[in-house]
Amino acid sequence: MTSWNLEFSKWDGAPHWHFELTRLGQDEHGQWFGADAGTPLQRGAEPPIDWECEFLILVPPAGDHVATFNASGKYPIYVDVTGPVTMSERVIRAVDLDLDVVRTAAGAVMLLDEEEFLAHQRLYGYPPEVVTAAEATAARLMRQVRAGDEPFSHAAEPWFAALRVSAADPGGGVGGQPGAGPSPVQR
């Protein structure tokens, strides 16, 4: 198992959410990471909070968002619309572009933080092409989550199982796909 850090920032470079994850592997949807309940998450310089449930992070190959799958709670699916996502030296970096697509525990799909997105366009001076791309990404994600297109249906289930195995056997390894053995892309 390898430990990675996820570091979100805002457009001006200010630190946003950051926390540690375990790399689980990859599939056709991208790179999967996970964390146990109680993992400390920190927003900027605020005091950390301990997350109440285990969760997964999916970084897709075309990085214009980061998807979070929570094992319980208000939002089983929470997708941050971002600028390009980079992964190097065990750090995932993304600029949070404010818009979030969520599916609630009751099944409703919503777009959050539209007001923040508008305010930050003025404050940070988002270029028009960034605004257009973020809005298009949010609209695409809304359609996919609403329709239950993968990875927003059942794709996370085997990765939750892999996370539980890794928690039970921290010295063990999880390969490219759950139960598939070592992966040539595992870092």
BELQUIUR-V995851 format. One record per backbone hydrogen bond with DSSP energy under -1.0 kcal/mol. NH is the residue of the N-H (numbers start at 1). CO is the residue of the C=O. Records with the same first field share a line. If there is no record, write none. Layout:
NH=CO, CO
This chain:
4=21
5=90
6=19
7=92
8=17
9=94
10=14
13=10
16=8
18=42
19=6
21=4
22=34
23=2
24=32
25=32
26=176
27=30
30=27
31=59
32=25
33=57
34=22
35=55
38=51
39=36
41=49
42=18
44=16
46=43
49=41
51=39
55=35
56=69
57=33
58=67
59=31
63=61
64=62
66=80
67=58
68=78
69=56
70=76
71=54
77=103
78=68
79=101
80=66
81=99
82=64
83=95
86=93
88=91
91=88
92=5
93=86
94=7
96=9
97=81
99=97
100=112
101=79
102=110
103=77
104=108
105=74
107=104
110=102
112=100
117=113
118=114
119=115
120=116
121=117
122=118
123=119
124=120
131=127
132=128
133=129
134=130
135=131
136=132
137=133
138=134
139=135
140=136
141=137
142=138
143=139
144=140
145=141
146=142
147=143
149=144
152=149
157=154
160=156
161=157
162=158
163=159
164=160
165=161
166=162
167=163
168=164
169=165
172=169
180=177
186=183
